[in-house]
């Protein structure tokens, strides 16, 4: 069974998502199903079919989140045990586009926590995979649909996920 890397805050967010699905969303759909059943003939009851579909969706999401929680490996950043000079899970990395000089920063997190628009990328993303193990000053190349992009690593920090 493959472990899924995740930060402590990401794990807590997944637990909260499961709680909402189990204690809020599922009870709502059960009530909607009961109400739809009360309207009689189920064979032509669109409300009932819609509620059944929603129940299936919620049940699938619950199973998915339970699986992720069961396989989660919470990665705690202990700065005394890692090489602060190299990029790893939990690193906050600033990179500069070699062609445009545009600087962007990303926090490398687990898949379920990644939010590109808010500056966090998944450890499994092509960019993160290329940067893992790199140091300040290294150049990484990423193949895009149109071209190869080159980035210089200009800063590495582990302060964003400290205990």
Secondary structure, DSSP 4 states (H G I P E B T S, - for coil): ---EEE-HHHHHHHHHHHHHIIIIIHHHHHHHHHHHHTTS-GGG-HHHHHHHHHHHHHHHHHHHHHHHHHTEEE--B-TTTS-TTB--TT-EEEEEETTT--EEEEEEE-TTT-BGGGTEEETTSHHHHHHTT-BTT-EEEEE-SS-EEEEEEEEEE--TTB-
